[in-house]
Amino acid sequence: MQNQLDLSSAEDKKKPRKLEMRLPTTGPDNVSFSAPFLDNTLQKMLSLQNRMLKSTADLAKTEGVDEKVIREQAAQSAELSRIIALICAEKARQGA
């Protein structure tokens, strides 16, 4: 009985979207990414940034934490923001 449930739930699952990078041979500046790849990457980056911002806020509330640690955490989150902006720009460039 359990095996039947496992099989039916496996059949109900959607096929994963194709995540790919396309590296044409025409030149190093012509790299493109599939829309699902960009969407998936952006989703993961935004989730990571949200976790980082929460961690930074928690660190700031905690007594005894070195100010340098809090600033470094905030700087890493800001760097991630710049990477997210690059991904959004690539999506816009490709019209995704």
C-alpha positions in Angstrom: 0.0 0.0 0.0 2.8 2.4 0.9 4.6 1.7 -2.3 1.5 2.6 -4.3 1.3 5.9 -2.6 4.9 6.6 -3.2 4.5 5.8 -6.9 1.5 8.0 -7.4 3.0 11.0 -5.7 6.2 10.6 -7.8 4.0 10.6 -10.9 2.1 13.7 -9.8 5.3 15.8 -9.4 6.2 18.2 -12.2 9.3 17.7 -14.2 12.0 20.2 -13.2 12.5 23.2 -15.4 15.7 23.1 -17.5 18.3 25.3 -15.8 21.1 26.1 -18.1 23.9 28.5 -19.2 24.5 28.9 -22.9 28.1 29.5 -23.8 28.3 30.3 -27.5 31.7 30.0 -29.3 31.4 33.5 -30.8 33.0 35.3 -27.9 33.3 35.6 -24.1 30.7 38.4 -23.8 27.9 36.5 -25.4 27.1 34.2 -22.5 23.3 33.9 -21.8 21.3 32.1 -19.2 17.9 30.5 -19.5 15.0 32.3 -17.9 14.4 29.5 -15.4 18.1 29.6 -14.4 17.9 33.3 -13.7 14.6 32.9 -11.8 15.9 30.1 -9.7 19.2 31.9 -8.9 17.3 35.2 -8.1 14.9 33.4 -5.8 17.8 31.7 -3.9 19.8 35.0 -3.7 16.8 36.9 -2.3 16.1 34.2 0.2 19.8 34.3 1.3 19.7 38.1 1.5 16.6 38.0 3.7 18.4 35.5 6.1 21.5 37.7 6.1 19.5 40.9 7.0 17.7 39.0 9.8 21.0 37.8 11.1 22.5 41.3 11.0 19.5 42.7 12.9 19.8 39.9 15.5 23.5 40.6 15.9 22.9 44.3 16.3 20.4 43.6 19.2 22.8 41.2 20.9 25.1 42.7 23.6 28.8 42.0 23.4 29.0 41.6 19.7 32.0 43.4 18.2 30.9 46.3 16.0 33.3 45.1 13.2 31.3 41.9 13.0 28.0 43.7 12.5 29.6 46.0 9.9 31.1 43.1 8.0 27.7 41.2 8.0 26.0 44.4 6.6 28.7 44.8 4.0 28.3 41.2 2.8 24.5 41.8 2.5 25.2 44.9 0.5 27.5 43.0 -1.8 24.7 40.4 -2.3 22.4 43.3 -3.2 24.8 44.3 -6.0 24.8 40.7 -7.3 21.0 40.6 -7.2 21.0 43.8 -9.2 23.3 42.2 -11.8 20.9 39.2 -12.1 17.9 41.6 -12.5 19.8 43.5 -15.2 20.6 40.3 -17.1 16.9 39.3 -16.9 16.0 42.7 -18.3 18.7 42.5 -21.0 17.3 39.1 -22.2 13.7 40.3 -21.9 12.9 37.5 -19.4 
